[in-house]
Amino acid sequence: MMMSTVVFSVANGMDNLISTGEGILQWAQRLGLIGAAIAFCIGGYYLMFGGDRGRTKAIGWFLGGAVGLIIVMGAYGIATGINDNITFN
């Protein structure tokens, strides 16, 4: 009786930990989306009003926003894939 209570308690704790991690990743995705939008706006500003060096500055902002967005959005997919494929006994 006592052993099954301990196993259930550990499993419940692991589920809570997984749901907390997923919540943090979803929160990070929202921030990443906002950050990418800001980076694209800054890049657009440099592209339109940056003068001679505006295009080179804009490319850095565009690439940084795109790569950051890919990393943040991919992290949630990797985490859910790992969670679906690995079970802890």
HELIX and SHEET records of a PDB file:
HELIX    1   1 MET A    2  PHE A   49  1                                  48    
HELIX    2   2 GLY A   51  ARG A   53  5                                   3    
HELIX    3   3 GLY A   54  ASN A   85  1                                  32    
END                                                                             
